[in-house]
Amino acid sequence: MGISFPLGEEQQNAHLLTDLIRQIRERLNAIGERRGRPYTLAIHVMDSLETSSELGMEVERWCREDLVDVLLVGLGYMPSQVPVDQWVGLAKKYQVQVYPTVNPNTFRAGAWEEWSSKPVFQEAMRAAAAYFLQQGADGLYLFNFANEPSQEVTEEEFTSTLNELGDLEKLVGKDKLYGIEPTAHGGGPFYHGSQPALLPIVLDRVERKLPLKMGPDAEDPRAQFKISVWTAEASQDTVLWTSLNHVLLPTPTREGPWYHMEVPAGVMRKGYNELSLWCNVPSGGPYAGLVGPPGADPSEFLKQAFGRGQKSALSTHSPVIVHQILVAATYPETP
């Protein structure tokens, strides 16, 4: 998965991988001439152009020298973090095609499994496909898709999902599940080729801003959106606030480690959104960030600041960790 050379020696050996790809291209061209038809060369690259380069993959040079036809982009473990606009721009410049990677195994771990009592395979695959196609990708590369169907996903769900993913029009009006993923699942080589993870993060009273990328559902007036934040270490006294595109969202409902927020109509945007989160846990010591009048009794000030007694306020000091964020786009059935 992208580790072609000893760590630290990627740049000095990058020409070796380029020479290999050049030889493959020349061999394919020769075979194509004999058989009277061209052969397509698709190369699997890392999440970003920079990460690919760091690992000894001279991707732009390959495109510039007409060595490749299709770029299979990313490892598929953090689809929301792949800079697909960067890849589409490169592809247009050199007239190659871009197929971002979607790995269904991603949607079987962590919050994807905890969010619902049923598999979210269909909804999550639709969301990734809708966003990538909206941003100009030529298609999708389905990595590990052969693992389906399974006991969780029926043959009918598998087939219908496969028939939808390559056509943006077929995805219109279908329920989807977007998200901001944590660090790449699986460990090992997947970390090297993946983008830096935005999650998990620790929340306190300082606003944390995260990019949320959405497909065309954001502009569909029929769509309803719910943001779900999967946390750990939050006490019963923890209060979470969120804003989306500088609009404060309604008070969340809580379900165990989950905080759920309904998104008012017109707030969600297609493409880039700014999601902000913060909570009532102070950073530093238990009184850090709290400023009271001179000589004020700390317990009384805490009671006023938190709306409860000192003991309850201090119990919120455990760090609140956000592991994953999911965004459901649903289309209620009309009677």
C-alpha positions as CSV (number, residue, x, y, z in Angstrom):
1,M,0.0,0.0,0.0
2,G,2.4,2.6,-1.2
3,I,5.6,1.5,0.7
4,S,7.8,0.7,-2.3
5,F,11.1,1.8,-0.7
6,P,12.8,1.8,2.7
7,L,11.5,4.7,4.9
8,G,13.6,7.7,4.3
9,E,14.9,6.7,0.9
10,E,11.7,7.3,-1.1
11,Q,12.8,10.5,-2.9
12,Q,16.2,9.2,-4.0
13,N,14.7,6.1,-5.4
14,A,11.6,7.6,-7.0
15,H,13.1,7.4,-10.5
16,L,13.2,3.6,-10.1
17,L,9.4,3.4,-9.8
18,T,9.0,5.8,-12.7
19,D,11.3,3.6,-14.9
20,L,9.2,0.6,-14.0
21,I,6.0,2.3,-15.0
22,R,7.7,3.5,-18.2
23,Q,8.6,0.0,-19.1
24,I,5.1,-1.2,-18.4
25,R,3.7,1.6,-20.6
26,E,6.0,0.7,-23.5
27,R,5.1,-3.0,-23.2
28,L,1.4,-2.2,-23.2
29,N,1.8,0.1,-26.3
30,A,3.7,-2.7,-28.1
31,I,1.0,-5.2,-27.3
32,G,-1.7,-2.7,-28.3
33,E,-0.1,-2.1,-31.7
34,R,0.1,-5.9,-32.4
35,R,-3.5,-6.4,-31.4
36,G,-4.9,-3.3,-32.9
37,R,-6.4,-1.7,-29.8
38,P,-5.0,0.4,-26.9
39,Y,-4.5,-0.9,-23.4
40,T,-5.4,1.3,-20.4
41,L,-2.8,1.6,-17.6
42,A,-4.4,2.5,-14.2
43,I,-2.1,3.3,-11.2
44,H,-3.2,3.3,-7.6
45,V,-1.8,6.4,-5.8
46,M,-2.1,7.7,-2.3
47,D,-4.7,10.0,-0.7
48,S,-3.0,13.2,-1.9
49,L,-0.4,14.3,-4.4
50,E,2.0,15.3,-1.6
51,T,1.7,12.0,0.2
52,S,2.3,10.1,-3.0
53,S,5.4,12.2,-3.7
54,E,6.7,11.6,-0.2
55,L,6.5,7.9,-0.8
56,G,8.4,8.0,-4.1
57,M,5.5,8.3,-6.5
58,E,6.2,10.9,-9.2
59,V,2.6,11.1,-10.2
60,E,2.6,14.4,-12.0
61,R,5.7,13.3,-14.0
62,W,3.8,10.1,-15.0
63,C,0.9,12.2,-16.2
64,R,3.1,14.7,-18.0
65,E,5.1,12.0,-19.8
66,D,1.8,10.2,-20.8
67,L,2.7,7.1,-18.9
68,V,-0.7,6.5,-17.2
69,D,-4.3,6.7,-18.3
70,V,-6.2,6.5,-15.0
71,L,-5.3,7.4,-11.4
72,L,-7.0,5.3,-8.7
73,V,-6.9,7.8,-5.9
74,G,-6.6,7.1,-2.2
75,L,-6.7,4.1,0.1
76,G,-10.4,4.4,0.7
77,Y,-10.2,4.5,4.5
78,M,-10.9,8.3,4.9
79,P,-12.8,9.3,1.8
80,S,-13.9,12.6,3.3
81,Q,-10.2,13.7,3.6
82,V,-9.1,13.0,0.0
83,P,-8.4,16.3,-1.8
84,V,-10.4,15.2,-4.8
85,D,-10.3,18.8,-6.3
86,Q,-6.5,18.6,-6.4
87,W,-6.6,15.3,-8.3
88,V,-9.3,16.5,-10.7
89,G,-7.3,19.6,-11.5
90,L,-4.2,17.5,-12.2
91,A,-6.2,15.1,-14.4
92,K,-7.7,17.9,-16.5
93,K,-4.3,19.4,-17.0
94,Y,-2.9,16.2,-18.5
95,Q,-6.1,14.6,-19.8
96,V,-6.1,11.5,-17.6
97,Q,-9.0,10.1,-15.6
98,V,-9.5,10.1,-11.8
99,Y,-11.3,7.3,-9.9
100,P,-11.3,8.0,-6.1
101,T,-11.2,4.9,-3.9
102,V,-14.2,3.8,-1.8
103,N,-13.6,0.9,0.6
104,P,-16.8,-0.5,2.1
105,N,-14.8,-2.0,5.0
106,T,-14.5,1.5,6.3
107,F,-18.2,1.6,7.0
108,R,-18.2,-1.5,9.1
109,A,-16.0,-0.2,12.0
110,G,-16.4,2.3,14.8
111,A,-19.2,4.8,14.7
112,W,-20.5,3.5,11.4
113,E,-21.6,0.3,13.3
114,E,-22.6,2.0,16.5
115,W,-24.8,4.7,14.8
116,S,-27.6,2.3,13.7
117,S,-29.0,-1.1,14.5
118,K,-28.7,-2.0,10.9
119,P,-25.8,-1.8,8.4
120,V,-25.2,1.6,6.8
121,F,-23.3,0.1,3.8
122,Q,-25.7,1.5,1.2
123,E,-26.1,5.0,2.7
124,A,-22.4,5.5,3.3
125,M,-21.4,4.3,-0.1
126,R,-23.9,6.5,-1.8
127,A,-22.6,9.6,0.2
128,A,-19.0,9.0,-0.8
129,A,-20.0,8.4,-4.5
130,A,-22.2,11.5,-4.6
131,Y,-19.5,13.8,-3.2
132,F,-16.7,12.4,-5.5
133,L,-18.9,12.6,-8.7
134,Q,-20.1,16.0,-7.8
135,Q,-16.5,17.2,-7.5
136,G,-15.7,16.0,-11.0
137,A,-14.4,12.5,-10.6
138,D,-14.7,10.3,-13.7
139,G,-15.9,7.3,-11.7
140,L,-15.1,5.3,-8.6
141,Y,-12.6,2.5,-7.7
142,L,-14.3,0.0,-5.3
143,F,-11.6,-1.5,-3.2
144,N,-12.6,-4.6,-1.2
145,F,-16.1,-4.4,-2.7
146,A,-15.8,-8.1,-3.5
147,N,-16.2,-8.8,0.2
148,E,-19.9,-8.1,-0.2
149,P,-22.5,-9.4,0.0
150,S,-22.4,-10.8,3.6
151,Q,-24.7,-11.7,6.4
152,E,-25.2,-8.0,7.1
153,V,-25.8,-7.0,3.4
154,T,-28.2,-8.9,1.2
155,E,-27.7,-9.8,-2.4
156,E,-30.4,-7.3,-3.4
157,E,-28.8,-4.4,-1.4
158,F,-25.4,-5.3,-2.9
159,T,-26.6,-5.3,-6.5
160,S,-28.8,-2.2,-6.2
161,T,-25.9,-0.2,-4.6
162,L,-23.5,-1.3,-7.3
163,N,-26.0,-0.1,-9.9
164,E,-26.3,3.3,-8.3
165,L,-22.8,4.3,-7.5
166,G,-21.5,5.4,-11.0
167,D,-24.4,7.6,-11.9
168,L,-25.0,10.9,-10.0
169,E,-28.6,11.0,-11.3
170,K,-29.4,7.6,-9.8
171,L,-28.3,8.9,-6.4
172,V,-30.7,11.8,-6.3
173,G,-33.3,11.5,-3.5
174,K,-31.6,8.5,-1.9
175,D,-30.7,8.4,1.8
176,K,-27.0,8.9,2.5
177,L,-24.6,9.0,5.4
178,Y,-21.7,11.4,5.2
179,G,-19.0,11.7,7.8
180,I,-15.7,12.8,9.1
181,E,-13.7,9.7,9.7
182,P,-11.0,9.1,12.4
183,T,-7.6,7.8,11.6
184,A,-7.4,5.0,9.0
185,H,-8.6,1.7,10.2
186,G,-6.3,-1.3,9.9
187,G,-3.1,0.3,10.9
188,G,0.2,-0.6,9.3
189,P,0.8,0.6,5.7
190,F,-2.6,2.4,5.5
191,Y,-1.4,5.2,7.7
192,H,1.5,6.0,5.4
193,G,-0.7,6.7,2.4
194,S,-3.6,8.3,4.2
195,Q,-4.2,12.0,4.8
196,P,-3.6,13.3,8.4
197,A,-6.7,12.5,10.4
198,L,-8.9,15.2,11.8
199,L,-10.3,13.0,14.5
200,P,-10.2,12.1,17.3
201,I,-10.0,15.5,19.0
202,V,-10.4,16.7,22.7
203,L,-13.1,19.3,23.3
204,D,-13.2,22.0,25.9
205,R,-14.5,25.6,25.9
206,V,-12.4,26.6,22.9
207,E,-14.2,26.3,19.6
208,R,-12.8,23.5,17.3
209,K,-13.4,23.9,13.6
210,L,-13.7,21.0,11.2
211,P,-14.3,20.8,7.4
212,L,-17.5,18.9,6.5
213,K,-17.8,17.9,2.9
214,M,-21.3,17.3,1.4
215,G,-22.7,16.1,-1.8
216,P,-25.6,17.6,-3.9
217,D,-28.1,16.6,-1.2
218,A,-27.3,19.9,0.5
219,E,-29.2,21.7,-2.2
220,D,-32.1,19.4,-2.4
221,P,-35.1,21.0,-0.6
222,R,-36.5,17.6,0.3
223,A,-33.5,16.5,2.2
224,Q,-33.4,16.6,6.0
225,F,-30.0,16.5,7.9
226,K,-29.0,15.3,11.3
227,I,-25.5,15.6,12.7
228,S,-24.4,12.9,15.1
229,V,-21.2,13.3,17.3
230,W,-19.7,10.1,18.8
231,T,-18.0,11.0,22.1
232,A,-16.1,9.3,24.9
233,E,-15.6,10.4,28.5
234,A,-18.5,12.9,28.5
235,S,-20.2,13.0,31.9
236,Q,-23.9,13.5,32.4
237,D,-23.1,17.2,33.1
238,T,-21.3,17.7,29.8
239,V,-23.0,20.2,27.5
240,L,-22.1,20.2,23.8
241,W,-22.6,23.1,21.4
242,T,-22.2,23.1,17.6
243,S,-22.4,25.6,14.8
244,L,-22.6,24.9,11.1
245,N,-21.5,27.6,8.7
246,H,-21.6,30.1,11.6
247,V,-25.2,29.2,12.5
248,L,-25.7,27.9,16.1
249,L,-27.5,24.6,15.9
250,P,-30.4,23.6,18.2
251,T,-29.6,22.0,21.5
252,P,-28.6,18.4,20.9
253,T,-30.4,15.4,22.1
254,R,-28.2,12.8,23.9
255,E,-28.2,9.0,23.5
256,G,-25.4,7.4,25.4
257,P,-22.1,8.6,23.9
258,W,-24.0,10.2,21.0
259,Y,-25.1,13.9,20.6
260,H,-27.6,14.4,17.8
261,M,-28.4,17.8,16.2
262,E,-31.1,18.5,13.6
263,V,-29.9,21.0,10.9
264,P,-32.3,23.8,10.1
265,A,-33.3,24.1,6.4
266,G,-30.9,26.2,4.3
267,V,-27.9,25.9,6.6
268,M,-26.1,23.0,4.9
269,R,-24.1,23.7,1.8
270,K,-23.0,21.6,-1.2
271,G,-19.2,21.0,-1.0
272,Y,-17.3,22.6,1.9
273,N,-19.0,23.4,5.2
274,E,-17.5,24.6,8.5
275,L,-18.5,22.6,11.5
276,S,-17.6,24.0,14.9
277,L,-17.8,22.1,18.3
278,W,-17.1,23.1,21.9
279,C,-18.4,22.1,25.3
280,N,-18.6,23.3,28.9
281,V,-15.4,21.5,30.0
282,P,-12.7,24.1,30.9
283,S,-9.2,23.5,29.6
284,G,-6.3,23.3,32.1
285,G,-7.3,23.2,35.8
286,P,-10.9,23.0,37.0
287,Y,-11.2,26.8,37.2
288,A,-9.2,27.5,34.0
289,G,-11.0,29.9,31.7
290,L,-13.4,31.1,34.3
291,V,-13.1,34.7,35.4
292,G,-15.2,35.9,38.4
293,P,-15.3,39.2,40.3
294,P,-12.5,39.9,42.7
295,G,-12.9,38.0,45.9
296,A,-15.7,35.9,44.6
297,D,-16.2,32.4,46.2
298,P,-15.1,29.9,43.5
299,S,-17.9,27.5,44.3
300,E,-20.5,30.2,44.0
301,F,-19.0,31.4,40.7
302,L,-19.0,27.8,39.3
303,K,-22.6,27.4,40.4
304,Q,-23.5,30.5,38.4
305,A,-21.3,29.6,35.4
306,F,-22.5,26.1,35.1
307,G,-26.0,26.4,36.5
308,R,-25.2,23.7,39.2
309,G,-23.1,23.2,42.3
310,Q,-19.3,22.9,42.6
311,K,-19.3,19.1,42.7
312,S,-21.3,18.8,39.5
313,A,-19.2,21.4,37.7
314,L,-15.9,19.8,38.6
315,S,-17.2,16.4,37.4
316,T,-17.3,17.8,33.8
317,H,-13.5,18.3,33.9
318,S,-12.8,14.9,32.4
319,P,-11.7,15.4,28.7
320,V,-14.4,15.0,26.2
321,I,-13.1,13.1,23.1
322,V,-14.9,13.2,19.7
323,H,-14.1,10.0,17.8
324,Q,-16.3,10.4,14.8
325,I,-19.0,12.6,13.2
326,L,-21.7,11.3,11.0
327,V,-24.3,13.3,8.9
328,A,-27.4,11.6,7.8
329,A,-29.2,13.0,4.7
330,T,-32.7,11.5,4.7
331,Y,-35.7,11.8,2.4
332,P,-38.9,11.3,4.2
333,E,-41.5,9.4,2.2
334,T,-44.3,11.5,1.0
335,P,-47.8,10.1,1.6
